[in-house]
């Protein structure tokens, strides 16, 4: 199963002292992070009337084996789930 959301699905993320995701809750279920595979930042649209986009993306693998991409809006600090593959 693969799911991809262009706008993302809202999630609650728990981080460690270094601000690395260690678990997230989606659809009422907790998912513990087994390892972080990659992390990158996207800064775009600084010229746009809609405003600048600054996001932190994290590709990770959960303890249950899901490969996920989660994203943090660096302006609002809100997290979303962008992709999940099992």
N, C-alpha and C positions, 0 to 999 in steps of 0.2 A: 504494500500500500504506500502510495506517495500522495501527500497533500501539499499544495502550494497556495499561499494567499498573498496577493500583491500588496494589500494594505496591512496584512498581518492580523493575527488573532491575539487579543490582549492576554497577557500572562502575568503572574506574580513570580518574581525571581528573587531567590535568596543568594547572597554573595558572601564571600569570606572577607577577611580583613584587608586583602589586597584588591578587593572589588571584582574578583573572579566569580562567575556564576557557579554555585555548588548544587542548586536544585531549582526547579520551577514547578508551578502548578498550572495545569491546563485542563479545562473541562472537569474540574473538581478532583483531578488525580495528580498526585505528587510524582515528579520524575527527578531522580537523583542523577547528577552529572558524574559520569565515570571518568571522562577526560575531555579536555578542550583540544580540538584538532587545529583550529586556525582562528585568528581574530584580526579584523581590519576595520578601518574607519572610512566613512564616506562623508565628504563635505561637498555640497553642491548648491546651486541656485542662489548664491550670495547676491546676484544681480536682480533676482526676481522680486516682483511686488509681493508675491506670496511669502517671501522670506527665505532665509537660508535653511538648508537641511544639513544637520550634523547628526550622524548615526554611528553607533558602534555595533558591528556585526560579529557574532560568535558562532562558529560551527563546532558542534560538540556531539558527543555520543553519550547517551544515557545508560544507566546501569542495566536497564531492560533491553538495550540494543538498538534503540532508535537513533538515527542520524538526524540531527536537527540544526537549523539555522535560526538563532534568535537575534533580536535587534533591539537596541536601546536608543531612544530619542534623547540626545544629549541636551536638548533644551528643556524638555519636560521630565526627563528621567524615566519615562514610561517604557515598559518592555513589551515586545510583541513576538509571536512565533511566526516566522515566515515560511518555513519548510519543515516537513517531518517525513522521514522515510523509514520503513521497517524492513 
